[in-house]
């Protein structure tokens, strides 16, 4: 369900913009409400699951996710859908954290845990890989509402499986909920995302934007102070002394700086920049997501044989090469190169995803599995929320720059407004007086996407190098730690 919800919604965003009269910012918030809600509950969910029982909290989250999915399907406006998506994200984030903690608890032996996470990767990959095609088919054959409504019966099926097979587990040393940490982190991320989204429209020098930025920085400082002063913080900074954990975190950040946020915009690229219809766009997206279904078992075998310290940086590096190749194919108008690069990016993601999860939870004691998985998914979703907004800014800025360079007679504010419409796939928004306006809009859209591809490729490449450096330091620390010393230092 989590994978299907991520990959099936982006392909229907153009339909949502048309039916619900949503604009480019609404489309961003339809995705970001989900990710921000996931982020807001991750650490709290890990703590509650450790304290009250991971199975019990998982059951509650499944009910919430299913009911919120019904509300999404029944939404009659963009604001209602955004609100329902937030509630859906609360359930999704909670069930994901419980899922990782339960897998780590029920499969203690390393080889068995690797097999379990490989199966998890395949199941998640089914939703991720076929989500775009499922979303496109639902819109073509029925109605967009069923993209959300389908999760209600899936939630009931999952509840039956949980009751039949999941053992209850908890951390006997779990402490009370860290409300101060949860609120300050959530509000800080929300303020940062809103600052970027607002800056895309009004620029970053306006008073409201600067106030949001100042508030976000102040809240981040309060979060760090609250966690350091708390006797039982939800965000234990001591895990960052574990170099292996840090290497895995670079993988979490890298995937959600490049692959996942780009998937939000990829349907617009295929449909508007390349001119594919909805079903053809769904098939093209399959090249991007299908490797996430096929590669995880191979990734786990490679991690067992060669070590996560090679597989994770290697997967990130492959994604970097893929995005740079994608940018080159886009610039030269070679669509086959773009599709091949999408396939390579999916392979890189498949190599990275499940080893990152297994490594981050395996780097700490079993009692802290809920906390570690919470930090892992916080890093993922905070980065995802920020980069959905940042990619939108890069896309709109690239389109506006191209329109200006093409000699379009418009002021800076009007250029940004036109660029937002083009970024949403509305190529007929250009001035009617120019017969070549749609072609100009399409060329500008393509150039804007080229900027986004370069942004993703360079960013994930730098994080691949950082991951390799952390893992290398971890190996050196292991060699230097004497017998009987704290193994967490390695």
C-alpha positions in Angstrom: 0.0 0.0 0.0 2.8 2.4 0.9 4.5 1.9 -2.4 1.4 2.0 -4.5 0.3 5.3 -2.8 3.7 6.9 -3.6 3.9 5.9 -7.3 0.2 5.9 -8.4 -0.7 9.4 -7.3 1.9 11.4 -9.3 0.6 10.0 -12.6 -2.9 11.3 -11.8 -1.8 14.8 -10.8 -2.6 16.4 -14.2 -6.1 14.8 -13.9 -6.5 16.2 -10.4 -5.5 19.7 -11.6 -8.2 19.5 -14.2 -11.0 18.0 -12.2 -10.4 19.8 -8.8 -9.2 23.0 -10.5 -5.8 22.7 -8.7 -2.8 24.7 -9.6 0.9 23.8 -9.6 1.3 24.6 -5.9 -1.8 22.5 -5.0 -0.2 19.6 -6.8 3.0 20.0 -4.8 0.9 20.1 -1.5 -1.1 17.0 -2.5 2.2 15.1 -2.4 3.8 17.1 0.4 0.9 16.9 2.8 1.4 13.1 2.8 5.2 13.3 3.3 5.0 16.0 6.0 2.4 14.0 7.9 4.6 10.9 7.7 7.5 13.0 9.0 5.5 14.4 11.9 4.6 11.0 13.3 7.7 9.0 12.6 9.6 9.5 15.8 6.4 9.5 17.9 5.3 6.3 16.2 8.6 4.6 16.9 8.4 5.5 20.6 4.7 4.5 20.9 5.3 1.2 19.1 8.3 0.4 21.4 6.3 1.3 24.5 2.8 0.0 23.8 3.5 -2.8 21.3 4.5 -2.7 17.6 1.7 -5.0 16.5 -1.0 -3.0 18.4 0.2 0.3 16.9 0.4 -1.2 13.4 -3.2 -2.3 13.6 -4.3 1.2 14.6 -2.3 2.8 11.8 -3.9 0.4 9.2 -7.4 1.5 10.3 -6.4 5.1 10.1 -4.8 4.7 6.7 -7.8 2.9 5.3 -10.3 5.4 6.5 -8.2 8.4 5.3 -8.0 6.7 1.9 -11.8 6.7 1.7 -11.8 10.4 2.6 -9.2 11.1 -0.2 -11.4 9.3 -2.7 -14.5 11.3 -1.6 -12.8 14.7 -1.7 -14.5 17.4 -3.8 -11.8 20.1 -3.8 -8.0 20.4 -3.6 -8.0 21.7 0.0 -10.1 18.8 1.2 -7.9 16.3 -0.7 -4.8 17.9 0.8 -6.3 17.6 4.3 -7.2 14.0 3.8 -3.8 13.3 2.4 -2.3 14.6 5.6 -4.3 12.2 7.7 -3.4 9.4 5.3 0.2 10.3 5.8 -0.1 9.9 9.6 -1.3 6.4 9.1 1.3 5.6 6.5 4.2 6.8 8.5 3.1 4.9 11.6 2.6 1.6 9.7 5.9 1.9 8.0 7.9 2.4 11.2 6.1 -0.5 12.9 6.8 -2.6 9.9 10.5 -2.1 10.0 10.7 -2.6 13.8 8.6 -5.8 13.6 10.8 -7.3 10.8 14.0 -6.5 12.8 12.5 -8.0 15.9 11.1 -11.2 14.4 14.2 -11.9 12.3 17.2 -11.6 14.6 19.7 -13.7 12.7 21.5 -11.6 10.0 20.9 -14.0 7.0 17.2 -14.4 8.0 16.8 -10.7 8.4 18.3 -10.1 5.0 15.9 -12.5 3.4 13.0 -10.9 5.2 14.0 -7.4 4.0 14.5 -8.8 0.5 10.9 -10.1 0.5 9.8 -6.7 1.9 11.6 -5.0 -1.0 9.8 -7.2 -3.5 6.4 -6.5 -2.0 7.1 -2.8 -1.8 8.4 -2.9 -5.3 5.2 -4.4 -6.6 3.4 -1.2 -5.5 6.2 1.1 -6.6 6.8 -0.6 -9.9 3.3 -1.0 -11.1 1.8 2.1 -9.4 2.1 4.4 -12.4 0.5 1.9 -14.7 -2.2 1.2 -12.1 -2.9 4.9 -11.7 -3.1 5.5 -15.4 -5.3 2.4 -16.0 -7.7 3.5 -13.2 -8.1 7.0 -14.7 -8.5 5.6 -18.2 -11.0 2.8 -17.3 -12.8 4.2 -14.2 -12.2 7.4 -12.1 -9.3 9.0 -10.3 -11.0 8.4 -7.0 -10.3 4.7 -7.1 -6.6 5.4 -6.9 -7.4 6.2 -3.3 -10.4 4.1 -2.6 -8.6 0.8 -3.5 -6.6 1.1 -0.3 -9.7 0.5 1.9 -10.1 -3.2 1.0 -6.3 -3.6 0.9 -6.2 -2.3 4.5 -8.7 -4.9 5.6 -6.7 -7.7 3.9 -3.6 -6.5 5.6 -5.3 -6.4 9.0 -6.2 -10.1 8.6 -2.6 -10.9 7.7 -1.3 -9.0 10.7 -3.6 -10.7 13.2 -2.6 -14.1 11.7 1.2 -13.8 11.6 2.7 -10.8 13.5 4.0 -11.4 17.0 3.6 -8.6 19.6 6.9 -7.0 20.7 7.9 -3.9 22.7 10.9 -2.3 24.3 10.7 -2.9 28.1 12.9 0.2 28.5 10.8 2.5 26.3 10.0 5.9 27.9 7.4 8.5 27.5 6.6 10.4 24.3 8.9 13.3 23.4 6.3 15.9 22.5 8.7 18.9 22.4 11.0 17.1 19.9 8.1 16.0 17.7 6.4 19.4 17.5 9.6 21.4 16.9 10.9 19.1 14.2 7.5 18.9 12.4 7.0 22.7 12.5 10.5 23.4 11.3 10.2 21.1 8.3 6.8 22.6 7.5 8.2 26.1 7.6 11.1 25.2 5.4 8.9 23.6 2.8 6.4 26.5 2.9 9.4 29.0 2.5 10.6 27.2 -0.6 7.1 26.8 -2.1 6.3 30.5 -1.5 9.7 31.6 -2.8 8.9 29.8 -6.1 6.0 32.2 -6.6 7.0 35.5 -4.9 10.8 35.2 -4.6 12.8 34.6 -1.4 13.2 38.2 -0.4 9.6 38.9 0.8 8.9 39.5 4.4 6.7 36.4 4.9 9.3 34.1 3.4 12.1 35.5 5.5 9.9 35.2 8.6 9.3 31.5 7.7 13.0 30.9 7.2 13.9 32.5 10.5 11.1 30.6 12.3 12.4 27.3 10.7 15.9 27.9 11.9 14.8 28.8 15.4 12.6 25.7 15.6 15.5 23.5 14.4 17.7 25.0 17.2 14.9 24.4 19.7 14.6 20.8 18.5 18.3 20.1 19.0 18.3 21.8 22.4 15.2 19.8 23.5 16.7 16.5 22.4 20.0 17.2 24.1 18.3 18.2 27.4 15.7 15.3 27.4 16.5 12.4 29.5 14.8 10.1 27.0 14.9 11.8 23.6 13.1 10.4 20.6 16.0 11.5 18.4 19.2 10.0 20.0 22.1 11.9 18.5 24.5 9.3 19.8 23.7 7.0 16.9 25.5 9.4 14.6 28.8 8.3 16.3 28.2 5.0 14.4 29.8 5.5 11.1 28.0 2.5 9.5 24.7 4.2 10.5 25.8 7.5 8.9 26.8 5.7 5.7 23.3 4.2 5.5 21.7 7.7 6.2 23.5 9.1 3.2 21.7 6.5 1.2 18.4 7.5 2.7 19.0 11.1 1.9 20.4 10.4 -1.6 17.3 8.4 -2.7 15.0 11.1 -1.5 17.0 14.0 -3.0 16.8 12.5 -6.4 14.8 9.4 -7.3 11.6 9.8 -5.3 10.9 13.6 -5.7 11.6 13.4 -9.4 8.9 10.8 -9.8 6.4 13.4 -8.7 7.2 15.5 -11.7 8.0 12.7 -14.2 4.4 12.2 -15.4 4.3 15.9 -16.5 7.6 15.4 -18.3 6.4 12.4 -20.2 2.9 13.8 -21.0 3.7 17.5 -21.7 7.4 17.7 -22.5 7.5 14.5 -24.6 3.9 14.5 -25.7 2.8 11.0 -24.5 -0.8 10.2 -23.6 -1.7 9.0 -20.1 -1.3 5.3 -20.8 2.0 5.7 -22.7 3.3 7.8 -19.8 2.3 5.0 -17.4 4.3 2.5 -19.5 7.3 4.9 -19.6 7.1 5.4 -15.8 7.2 1.6 -15.5 10.8 1.7 -16.7 11.6 4.1 -13.9 9.9 2.1 -11.1 9.9 -1.6 -12.2 13.6 -2.2 -11.2 12.6 -1.4 -7.6 10.6 -4.7 -7.7 13.2 -6.8 -9.4 16.5 -5.6 -7.9 16.1 -5.8 -4.1 16.7 -9.6 -3.7 19.9 -9.1 -5.8 20.9 -6.1 -3.6 20.5 -8.1 -0.4 22.7 -11.0 -1.8 25.3 -8.5 -2.9 25.2 -6.8 0.5 25.7 -10.2 2.2 28.6 -11.1 -0.1 30.3 -7.8 -0.6 29.0 -5.7 2.3 26.6 -2.7 2.4 29.6 -0.4 2.5 30.0 -1.2 -1.2 26.4 -1.7 -2.4 24.9 1.5 -0.9 27.5 3.9 -2.4 27.5 1.9 -5.6 23.7 2.3 -5.9 23.9 6.0 -5.2 26.7 6.4 -7.8 24.6 4.5 -10.4 21.7 6.9 -9.8 24.0 9.9 -10.2 25.3 8.6 -13.6 21.7 7.8 -14.6 20.4 11.4 -13.9 23.4 13.0 -15.7 22.8 10.7 -18.7 19.1 11.6 -18.5 20.0 15.3 -18.7 22.2 14.6 -21.7 19.5 12.7 -23.5 16.9 15.4 -22.7 19.2 18.1 -24.0 19.8 16.3 -27.3 16.2 15.3 -27.7 17.0 11.5 -27.7 14.0 10.0 -25.8 15.4 6.5 -25.9 18.4 7.7 -23.9 16.1 9.2 -21.3 14.1 6.0 -21.0 17.4 3.9 -20.7 18.6 6.4 -18.0 15.3 6.0 -16.1 15.8 2.2 -16.1 19.4 2.7 -14.7 18.1 5.1 -12.0 15.6 2.4 -10.9 18.3 -0.2 -10.7 20.4 2.2 -8.6 17.4 2.8 -6.3 16.8 -1.0 -6.0 20.4 -1.6 -5.1 20.2 1.1 -2.4 16.8 0.9 -0.8 16.5 -2.3 1.2 20.3 -2.5 2.2 19.9 1.0 3.7 16.9 -0.1 5.8 18.6 -3.3 6.9 21.9 -1.5 7.7 20.4 1.4 9.6 18.3 -0.9 11.9 21.1 -3.5 12.2 23.7 -1.0 13.2 22.0 -0.5 16.6 20.7 -2.9 19.3 17.4 -4.6 18.8 15.9 -2.6 21.6 16.5 0.6 19.7 15.2 -0.7 16.4 12.1 1.5 16.5 14.2 4.6 17.2 16.7 3.8 14.5 14.0 3.1 11.9 12.3 6.4 12.9 15.5 8.3 12.3 16.0 6.5 9.0 12.5 7.4 7.7 12.7 10.9 9.1 15.8 11.5 7.0 14.0 10.0 4.0 10.7 12.0 4.3 12.2 15.3 5.5 14.5 15.1 2.4 11.6 14.1 0.2 9.4 16.9 1.4 12.1 19.5 1.0 13.1 18.3 -2.5 9.6 18.1 -3.8 9.6 21.9 -3.1 13.2 22.4 -4.3 12.7 20.5 -7.6 9.6 22.6 -8.2 11.6 25.7 -7.7 14.4 24.5 -10.0 11.8 23.5 -12.6 9.8 26.8 -12.5 13.1 28.9 -12.5 14.4 27.0 -15.5 11.2 27.5 -17.5 11.1 31.2 -16.6 14.7 31.6 -17.7 14.1 29.9 -21.0 11.0 32.0 -21.7 13.0 35.2 -20.9 15.9 34.1 -23.1 13.5 33.4 -26.0 12.4 37.0 -25.9 9.0 36.7 -24.4 7.8 40.2 -23.5 6.7 39.9 -19.9 7.8 41.2 -16.5 9.5 39.0 -13.9 6.3 38.4 -12.0 4.3 37.5 -15.1 7.2 35.2 -16.3 7.0 33.3 -13.0 3.2 32.9 -13.3 3.5 31.6 -16.9 6.3 29.3 -15.8 4.1 27.8 -13.1 1.4 27.1 -15.6 3.8 25.5 -18.0 5.3 23.4 -15.1 1.8 22.1 -14.5 1.7 20.9 -18.1 -0.6 23.8 -19.4 1.2 24.5 -22.6 -1.7 26.6 -23.9 -1.3 29.2 -21.2 1.1 31.3 -23.3 -0.1 34.5 -25.0 -2.4 33.7 -27.9 -0.9 36.3 -30.2 2.1 34.1 -30.8 1.3 31.0 -33.0 4.6 29.4 -31.9 3.7 29.8 -28.2 2.9 26.1 -27.5 6.1 25.0 -29.0 8.0 27.6 -27.0 6.3 26.4 -23.8 7.2 22.8 -24.6 10.8 23.7 -25.2 10.9 25.7 -22.0 9.4 22.8 -20.1 12.0 20.5 -21.5 14.9 22.8 -20.5 13.4 23.2 -17.0 13.4 19.4 -16.6 17.0 19.3 -17.8 17.9 21.6 -14.9 16.1 19.3 -12.5 17.9 16.2 -13.8 21.3 18.0 -13.3 20.3 19.0 -9.8 19.4 15.4 -8.9 22.5 13.9 -10.5 25.0 16.2 -8.9 23.3 16.0 -5.5 23.1 12.2 -5.3 26.7 11.9 -6.6 28.0 14.0 -3.7 26.0 11.9 -1.3 27.5 8.7 -2.8 30.9 10.0 -2.0 29.8 11.0 1.5 28.4 7.5 2.1 31.6 5.8 0.9 33.6 8.1 3.2 31.5 7.2 6.3 31.7 3.5 5.6 35.4 3.7 5.1 35.8 5.5 8.4 33.7 2.8 10.0 36.0 0.1 8.8 39.0 2.0 10.2 37.2 2.4 13.6 36.5 -1.3 13.8 40.2 -2.0 13.3 41.2 0.5 16.0 38.6 -0.5 18.7 40.2 -2.9 21.2 38.5 -6.1 22.3 35.7 -5.3 24.8 35.2 -1.7 23.6 31.9 -0.3 22.5 31.2 -1.8 19.1 28.7 1.0 18.3 31.7 3.3 17.6 32.3 1.3 14.4 
